[in-house]
Structure formats: C-alpha cells, structure tokens
C-alpha cells in the first residue's frame, strides 16, 4: 500500500477579504509578498447598507470580489494590515477583512519536503 504524504497544520488562520471588483489581484500580490501561499478569488454579488441608499431606497446589487488566503497565525495580523492598505478598505463601502482560526488543515506534502521540515525541527 502506498504511503500517504499528508501533513496536518494546526496554527493557521483563514483571512477573508471582501473588496471592490478589480482589486482582488492586488490583494493577492500583497498577501504573497508578505509570505502567504496561494489564494482563492470569488466574484460575488451582495447587498449592504450603503447599497440601500439608492434611488427611492431600492436596494442596488453590488459586485465585489472575495479573496481567501490561509496564513500562519503569527503572520495573520501583519498580512491583514498590508491588505487593508492595498485594497483601500479605509474608505466607506470599500470592503472588509475578517480572520478565522482554523482548527486543522490537511495538505499534501511530497516526502522530500516533509523530510526536510523534520530535519529543520530537530
């Protein structure tokens, strides 16, 4: 039977960022420059408080993008602060960021990489 090269990560946060359409790529670049790995980008439609202020109080559909990045707990706040500035979330209606601790993440690691990590931890 073949060996499964699964690693379980336990000190990880999921950083989710809702930004204006067209800003997701900049957010991913900022997160990766801070050491984050890959990211997921979702196109979404939503209705918020600001959108209800449209003509005659009718809700206006808002197009946004959601970027999700897994980062180590120790770097989560730093990455969030970097994204905050990059995405321009300091303006009303520009988006939001939230962090969620993840209990466990299972990932595939090639045997060579897993062995190198074991050697480093000794």
Steps between C-alpha positions, in 0.01 A plus 500: 500500500637844411591748773278808528699820532246704693606775738259646754542871573354631823627856546322652199247779436273555204510863395197603295485837333202653319620767256375708212495327162843516337701520825538125567822455300666785694390340827648164397831664399518678836425181695758299304764772550442457875563125481151360449461209260223469246163670510144446386311777323119497474282745309193581708189716502380643826274756656618712789386807692657742252326339204160560663555874462433478124218666312176489705658269757511208255786261568776512237697184422871549568771298326790412729783249513590281794861394551578217741854425615629255760780644710684398813342641816817695583490691170123542463475850648795629296351363174157645588652844560687485169186399312299772676725767353537336160126452445410849625261365760548820700219655292126454568349215301839382367491158668596312813745242635437224749718225648391158617724255686500158335505198725682279251601509133604186312743553211707274277876526549751312284717267705817703427349820634356325805843351579667841465249654740561222753874562482454872560286443807767290673 
